[in-house]
């Protein structure tokens, strides 16, 4: 690419960035204005009051009240009710349907009155409106205290939190601040577990030709621990089928794997796809493995929370459900009740592995290329996400990349917690291979606090020469201090 083309391309990318910023600021200002408009059309009543806003506002009959402007409960408990007709003005001003405007106003009210920290970041242009609205839509059913818990914990990472992150935090808030409902819902979910094999529904793939389908559908709901055991075994047997000569695609092999698992339980040796391979012997029952990643603070280790007695939740000040955090490779992350973990660990043939606490302030290194588990766990604990700009993929499933390329003839200790960073497979490829058009690739390096750069971060440079700073809190465009 010649200098003139490079200048034009840089200008175009610069225009995209500038106009995107302008649009984001304008959208945030419009969203705040919607909240201001709704605030000017509220009642003194709030959602969750024992006296309904409708009955308080109108003394006429219920039917007469419905014929006029009445108040709607658009936010969660503690948010004020909003006059219905004011939404029509918003719909007209934005050129959208009433239902879309009502959802918009509801999100604005939820953020303004129950999620003030997230709302402030939106107003400052630090968080996209759509991200803030996603949080608001998830917290609507929480108590006022539960919404405040989510607001405190998500506000500083709202610009990068994924839907899964928000859902897990909302579930934790519900468990902390409404434990009775949470336990009732968990018990109800346990009662809803089932596995159905539609043996009576063997049909025809094509009713016109009469081709027999010869397959059945299976569907069900499992306990999380059972589902993880099943997934691990199905994946393992599907890989075995490839080794033994089966050339079907992955989905077909996974379906075949269930049959193989069933036959092994009956003591029948199968998997005879390759005549050169000896028949696989029936396997014994696989032991369940529960891996616990322990994260404890000082208050937890001495049995009290903020000076309170054992069993007292520091967030609520009352006795609540004991919670455990899931942070196991291959498993969904989040919180479950301690009682459920006890049930998993108490199952027969269970191996419990407790991982040690990792001190992220200490560094470690080895001389070989491959990182041992202790270093891999350290790097992934330090960087919960892929370190590429704005990527939200979990580091648990990411590759570990040598920032400074590994040299077989180089010095010892190249595989270290200082030189390894998690990159999801797509971004690992983008870092490794150049762009087809420019012949350049993405590069990154750790920051140097001695040069005025923030600590514990990396700086990426795009093929166009644009720079981004990534730290555990997110991503932002980066301009060196000496260039500002």
N, C-alpha and C positions, 0 to 999 in steps of 0.2 A: 504494500500500500504506500503510495507516494505521500509527500507532506501535505499537498493540497487536499487529497482525499481524506487523510487522517484528520485534518482540521475540520472538514465538513462533517465527518462522522461524529467527532467530539461535540461539535455545535448542536447536532441533532439530538444526541443523548442528553446534552445539557438542557436543551429545550424541553425534552420529555420530563426530566427531573424537576425543572422549575415550574412547569405547568401542572405537574402532579401535586407539587407542594401547594401551589395557589388553589387548586381544586380542593385539596384536603382542608386547607384553612377555611375556604368558603363553605364547604359542607359542614364543618364543625360549627361555624357561626350560625348557619341556618338551623342546625339541630338545637343549639342553645336557644335561639329565638323561638323555636317551637315549644320548648320547655317554659320559656318566659310567658308565652301566650297561654299555655295551659295553666300556669300558676296564677294568672290573672282571672281564671274562670273556675276556681276551686271553691269548695265549701269548707267550713270549719270541721265538718265531720271527716273522719279518716276511715280507711278500709280496716275492717275488723272490729269496729265499734259495735256494741250490743244493739244500739238503735240504728236502723238502716238509714242511710242518707235520704233515700226516697221518702220514707215516712216522715222524717224530720223536716224536709223541705216543703212538702205539700201536705195540706190538711184535707184536700179533696180525696175522693175515692181512688183506689188503686188504678182503675181503668182511666179515670180522668187524668191522673198523674202521668200515665204512659203516653197520653196524647200530646203532652207538652214537653218542654225541655227538662230533662231530669239528669241527675248525676250518675256517672258511671264509675265503677271500681276498676280502674285501669292499671293501677300499680298493686304491689303486695301490701300486706298488713302494715299499717302506720303511714302509708302514703295518702294524701288527700284525694277525695273524689273529685271528678272533673265534669263540668257541664257538657252534655252531649252535643249541643248545637255548635259549640265553638269548634268542634272537629270539622264541621262542614267548611268553615273558612280556611282551615289548613288544607283540606282536600282541594279546594278551588285554587288556592295560592300555589300549590305544588303540582297541580294538574294530575292528580291521582285519584283512585277510588276512595270512598269513605272508609272502607275496611282497611285499606292500606294506611290511610291517615290515622285511623284509630290505633293501629298497631304502632305507628310512629310516635303518636302522643303517649301511648302507654309506656313505651320504652323510655321516652324522655322523662316522664314522671317517675318511673322506677329509678332511673339514674340520679335525678335531681334530689329526690327525697330519701332514697334508701341506699344509694351507692355514691355518696358525694365525692369520694376520692377519685373514683374512675371518671365521674362527670367532670371534675376539675381538670383531669389530664386531657379529656376530649376538648374542653373549652380552650385549653392552652395549645391545642394542635399537636399534642404528643401521642395521641391514640386515635386511630381511625374510628369514625362513627360506627361503621359496621361491626367493629370489634366490641365496642362498648355496648351496642344493642344486643350482641350475642350474650354478653354477661347478664344484661337486664332480663332477657327472655328466660334464662336459666334460673334466676333467683326469685321469680315472681311468687312461687309457692312457699318460700322460706318464711320463718318468723322474722320480725324486725331485727332481732339480735342476730339471727343467722345470716341475714343479708349484710349486716355490718361486719360480721366475721369474714365473709367472702370479700367485701370491699377492702378491708384492711390487708388481706393476703394477696389479692390479685391486682390491686391498683398499680403497683410498681412494675409488674410484668404484663400488664394488660395489652401492651403493644405486640407481644409475641406469644401469649398463652393460646394453646390449641383448644379445640372443643373438648377433647378428652381431659385436658388439665382442668378446665372450668367445671365439667361434669363431676370430676372426682372431688373437687373442692366443695361444690354444692352438696354432694352426698355426705361429705364429712360434716358440713355445717348442719345438715338435717339431723345427722346422728347425734351431734353435740347438743343442739338446742331443742330438738324434738325427739328425744330417745324413745318415748313410748310408741309414736307413730312409726319410727324407723324399725323398731323391733317387730312390730305387728306386720309391717310390710315384708320384712325378711322372712318371718314365719309363714306368711301367705305365699311368698315366692317358693319356699321349700316345699310347700304342699302342692305347688304347681309343676313340680318336676315330672317328666314323663319321657318315654321313648316309644315311639309308635313305628312299627314295621308294617306297611300296607300290603300284607300278603294276599288280601282279597281283591287287590286292584291291579292284577297282572293284565295289562291291556294290549292293544295293538298299536304299533307305531303309525300305521297308515290304514284307516278303516276301509279305504277303497280297494287296496291290494290285499288286505288281510295279513300283512306282515306282522308276525308276533313280536312284540317289544321284548318280552322276556326279562324285564327289570321291574323292580318295585321301588317305591319312595320310602325314605326313612326321615323322620323328623322328631325332635324332642327338645327338652330343656334339662340341662345337667347342673349339678353342683360344680362350682368353679374348679375345685381340686380334681374331681373326676374328669372334667373336660380337659384339663391340662394333661392328665395321665393318658387319656384317649388320644389327644392330638400328638403327643410325643411317640406313642406306640404306632399310630397310623403312619406318621411320617417315616419312622424307622423301617417299617415293613415295606412301604412304598419304595424306599431306597434299595432294600434288599431285592425287590423284584427286578430292578434295573440291573443289578449285579448278576442276576441269574438269567438274563437274556430277554426279559420282557421289554418290548419296544413301544408299549402304549404310552399315551401322554399322562401327565401327572394326575389329572382328575380321575382318569380311568383307573390308574394304579392305586390311588387312595381308596376308591370304592372296592377294588379287589382286595385291598389290605384288610378290610373289615372281615371278609370271608375267611382269609388266612388266619386272622386272630381267633375267630370262632372255632376253626378246625383245630388249631393248636390247643385250645382249651379242652377239646375232646381227645387229645393225644394222637391226632392224625398228622403224620409228617407229610408236608406238601412242598410247594415251591420248586417243582422239578421242571424248570423251563429249559435248562441246558443239560444235555446228556453227559457232558464232561464234568458237571458239578455233582457231587454227592448230594442225596436228598437232605434237606435241612431237618435236624432233629427237633422234636417238640420242645419248646422252651418252658422253663418253670415260671411261676408267677413273678412278674416284675415287682420289685419292692418300690413302694411310693417314697419319693424323696421330697422333703420339705426344706427349702433353703431359706433361711431368715437373714436378711440384711438388717443389722441392728443399728439404729440411729438414736442415741440417747444423749440428753443434756444432763447437766449436773443435778437439776431438780428431780429428774426421773430416777437417777441412781441413788439418791438419798431418801427416796420414798415420799417426798412432798412436792407440791407444786406451788411456788411463790409463797412458801410459808404455810400453806394449807395442809390439812391432813391427807393421808393416803386416800386415793379414790376420788378426790375432789378435782374437778376439771377447772384449770386456771382460766379458761375462756368463759365458762358459765358461772363459776362459783358454787356449783351444786354437784352432787353425785350424778354421774352420767354413765353412758356405755363406754367400756374400755375399748379403745381402738388400736388396731395394728395396721401398719403400712405395708403394702405389697410393693416390692421393688426387685422382682425376680425375673431374670432373662426368660423371654418367651411367654410371660404372663402379663395380663393387663395391670397397669399401675393404679394404685388408689388405696382406699382404706376398707377394711373389713372389721367385724367385731372380734375381740380377743377370744370370745367363746367359740367362734367358728374356727380360728386357728387351733385352739385346743382340740376340737373335734378332728381336724385333719391329722394332727400329730398323734392322737390317741388311736388312730386306725392301725390294725395289725400290719406287720411287715413294713413299718414306716421308718425311714432313716431321716433324722433331723440334723441338718447342718447349720451351725450358727457361724456366720461370717464375722470376722473381727472388725472393730471400729477402725476406720482409716483416718490417720492424721494428715489432712491435706496440706499442712504447712511443711511437711517433710518431703524430700525428694528421694527417688530411688532409681537405680539404673542397673542394666545387665549388659554383657558384652555381645550376646547373640542378636540375631535379627528379630526373632519372634519374642513378643512380650509375654512373660509369665502371668499367671492369673492375678497375682498381687499388684503388679503394675497396671494391668488392664483394668482391674477394678478401681484402682486409684484414679486413673485418667478419666474413666467414665463417671466416677463420683464428682470429680472436679468440673467436668463438662457434661451436664445431663443431656445436651442436644448436640447435633452436628454443628461444627463451628463455622460452616459456610454462612455468608450473610443471609439473614432472615429465614434460615432453614429451621424447621421445628421437629425434625425426625429425632427419635430417641437415640442416644449414644449406645444404648444396650445392644442395638442391632447394627451399629455402624462399624466400618473398618477403622483400624487404628493406623494413622498415617504418620510416617516420619517427616516432620516439617523440614528438617535438614536431611536431604536424601542419605540413605544408609550407604556407607562405603565399606566394601569388604576389606579394603586395605587401610581403612581409617583408624582413628583412635578408639580405645575401649569406651564403653558406656554410652554408645550412640542410641541405644534403645532405653530411653529414660522417660520419667514423668514430665520432664521439661521439653522433650523433643517429640512426644507423641500427642496427637490430637485426633478426636473422633470425626470422621467424615462419612456420611452416608454414601452408598455406592455411586449414585449419580454424580455427586459433587467431588468424590474421589477421582472419577473419570475426568471431570472438567479441570481438576487441578493437575492431572497427569498428562492429558492430551491437549494439543493446541486446537484452537478454532480453525475450521476449514477455510474461512474467508480471510482472516487476518494472520493466521499462522502463529498467533500468540495464545497463551493460556492464562488462567487464573493462578495467581501466586499469593502466598501469605507468609507472615513471619510473626513471632511473638513481639509484644511491645517492649520498649526499653524505658523504664521510669527515669533513668538517668538523663534521658533526652527530652523530658517533659511529657512523656506518653503515659497513659493510665496503666496501672499494674494489672496483671492477671487478665490479659486480653490479647487478641491477635489483630493484625491489620492486613486486610486483603487488598490486592490490586487487580482490577479487572483487565481484560485484554485491551480495553479502551484507555487504560491508565487511571480510571476512577478508583478511589480508595474508600474502604469501609472498615470501621472498627467494630469488632465483635467481642463482647464479654459475656459472662453468665447471665446478665440482665437483658441482652438483646443486641440489636445492630443499629448503627447510625453512620451516616456519611462522615468521612474523616478528612480534615484538613490539618496538616502539621502546624504546630504553634508558630513556627518561623515563617509560614506562608499566609497567616491570617492578617 
